[in-house]
């Protein structure tokens, strides 16, 4: 399966605290090392200036307002990728990429 940057997928995720698994949306990140890197998404508001609240969450195929948790980057495996939900809007890509670069540059 091919995963493209800025796609949103439903992913089987394991919670750090409990070990419980839950299906959650996640954003596929661009990566130069050919890794499948994703970032967690949540319905709760932003906690800091580096997180991004999607403006075009409906365009992306999401059912409610969503925040990208910039600090929650995960190396994923294809078996946890359940199905594609949608694609991030170009304006959300631009704003999130700025925050991602500011945090990790």
Steps between C-alpha positions, in 0.01 A plus 500: 500500500624846415454778755534857380596801711210700639248215474279433800455134593308311764773329701499240778691676780625377832463738794821556696329507839284188486619297203139506374452525124260735328437600139591868452564735209864575425685712248769347277814716508758549225823320588829469317596169664216297344338448840128505555474792742165616627383761745205460736181698459235577763169675544628698799623861458864599453718479812787714372608722211652210304177304467270578210121514508378408151305772323380267224424187703188419294705522177739247657217253555486538878173504693587767757748783560845346537842594639832361374724411796840607366684344795342156441700370200503122467683255276207289379471159339276435203296238689368777729382713206132410462371727223546843349262769628604791278765760419606810688394828335794697347444792743514263800814337357670839475413604856579163657832474313605837645430376853671166437810674364507747790485216751751264338731728296 
